[in-house]
Amino acid sequence: ILEVGCGSGAISLSLLSQLPQSRVIAVDKREAAISLTHENAQSYEDPAALDGGEEGMDIITHILALAPRLLKDSGSIFLEVDPRHPELVSSWLQSRPDLYLNLVAVRRDFCGRPRFLHIRRSGP
């Protein structure tokens, strides 16, 4: 991906987050823009930074397996997840009724992607 006139690098970094296997080259004639893009790239969180396994669910299922021991009845846990995870988490929770955890809500980020999960414990 080549972005000419990258400014802050926001578009390049957004594309990289959606296409992590890509290579991005961002150029701009203004030195300040190059510096800002470099600074933003330093704070960019690579989707593979936290190894969550093949579907990214390893860390999520580990947290959810611990949740019933840490939460009181009606206690909640809030997770920020990849947009592909809400459906996977819902299926996983349905397959584990022994955990007494229910997916209460899925909230969208500012781009409209399902990213935030509200999960509540309801039971023993």
N, C-alpha and C positions, 0 to 999 in steps of 0.2 A: 504494500500500500504506500503510495507516494502522496503526501499532502504538501502542496506548494502554497506558501502564505499561511503557515500553521498557527500564527498568533500565539495562543497559550498552549497549544497542543491538545486541547480538549477533544477535538474531533478524532485525531489520531489515537489518543488513548481510549476513547470510547469504542472505536472500531477494533482496537486491539483486545479490549475486554470481551467483545462479541466474537472475535475471530482469533483466539489466543495462539493458534498455530501459524499465524501470519507474521511477516516482518514489516515493520513500519519505518518509513523514512519521512521525516518532517523537516521542511526547510522554510526559511523566511529571510528576507533581505535585512530585517531589523535585528540587530544584536540583542536588544532587550527581549524580543520575542523568542529568540533561540535560548536565551538564559531562562526565561519563564517556562518554556517547554521542557528544558532540561530539569528544572526544579520540580515541575509537576510530574515528570516521568520518575523522579526519585521517590515520590510519595505514591506512585501508582501501585496498586495491589494486584499482583499477578493472580489470576484465578487458581493457579496451581500452587500458590504459596502455602496453603494448608492442605496437606495430602489427605484427602478424604476418601481414598479408595477409587475404584473404577467409576462409580456413579457419583462420587462425592458424599456418599451417605455414611461412611464409616464413623466419622466423628459425630454426626447427628444421631445415629442410632446408639452410640456410646452414651451421649448426653441423655437421650430419652430413656435408656435403660436404667440410668442412675436417678432420674428425676423422681420416681415414686418414693424413693428412700429419703429424698431431700425436701420434698414438698409436703405441706399439710394438705388435708382434704380441701378441695376447692382452690388450692394454690396454683399459680400459673408460672409458666416459663415462656419467654419470648425469644425467638430465634430469627436472625437474619440469615437467609439462605439464597442459594442460586435459584433463578426463576424456574428451573426444571424440578426443583425439590418439593414444592408443596404437594403435588400429586403423589410423589414417591413416599413422602412422610405420611400422608393420609392412608395410603395402602399399607404401609408398614405398621402403623398404629392399629389399623383394623385387624391385622394378622396377629396382634399381641394384646388381646383383651385383658390378659393378666396384669398388665401395667396400669390399667384404669386411667389412661390418658386419652383425652379427646381434643381433636383439632377444633378450636372454637372459631377462629377467624384467620383469614389470609388477607393481609393488607398489601397494597401496591406501592411501589416507589414512585418518585416524581416522573418517571418515564412510563408508568403504567404497568410495569412488570410485577408479578407476584413475588414479593421478596421477604415479607415479615410474617411469621407464624405466631399465633397465640394458642398455646396448648395448656389445657387445664386438667388437673388431677381430680377425679371424681370417684372415690371409692376407698376401700380399706388401705 
